[in-house]
Amino acid sequence: QSRIALSFYCLAFFIFMSIAVLPFTVMERAIVDKEVRNSYYHPGIYQVAQAVSSIPGTAILAFITTLIIITFTKMRDPMWYFLNMFLCLVCAEALCQLVSHIVPHFVIGIG
């Protein structure tokens, strides 16, 4: 009956699963480096575009999770749950993006 445990489990599960983005961004890094060397775009603009493009998917994931959890548990104040889930997922995605640009191979980033 602990709502804090339920919230922690859901947040931890999605945060730990956000590491799945590492292989894709590490493989994409060679392409991005080539495009930056050819002066097609600036690395800062690329990072901003990555962050902005991940917001809708993160919001949809947080909304669906909030809808399921609030429906099954009858928790009050779903907006706080959604906001907590959304911000945790955005931070986890940002951290995974940072790690993927630092490490040379995704296995090192996962470990």
Helices and strands as residue ranges (DSSP letters): H 3-17, G 18-21, H 22-37, H 43-73, H 78-102, H 106-110
